[in-house]
Structures are given as C-alpha cells and as structure tokens.
C-alpha cells in the first residue's frame, strides 16, 4: 500500500482515497483474468471471476462468492506523512 500511496502522490500531487486503491485492485483482477484467456465471452469472464483463487491486491486478499459479492479480509490502514 505504501508504494501505491507514494506513486499516486508523485503522479498527481494529491492524496489517494481508499476507493482509488480499490479501483487499482479491480483493474488488476480484470487484467489477470483477461491475460489468462478468460475474455472470449462475458459468461466466461464471469465464471472465471467466481472461481478464481483469492487475488492478492494492495488492499488485501479479494475473492468472490457464488452470488458475485466480494469477500475480502478487513484491513486497518494508517497513512502518515
């Protein structure tokens, strides 16, 4: 997370919000699935998303339940200067 925060600050001169880190992880999940060849149909991408192993993102491990809801570990972050 520290690397993400530092890179974000350097690129934008602004403070990142939690939703920015979550969006970064979401893009990482989609990129991983597409690069693995799960991009031929929406159904295949959805099925790959539901059956994937936990994704190690900057906000913690992320996986998806049978109904498509994100199941993630709770993390406490403190960002200090």
Secondary structure, 3 states (H helix, E strand, C coil): CHHHHHHHHHHHCCCCCHHHHHHHHHHHHHHHHHHCCCCCCHHHHHHHHHHCCCEEECCEEEEECCCCCEEECCCCCCCCC
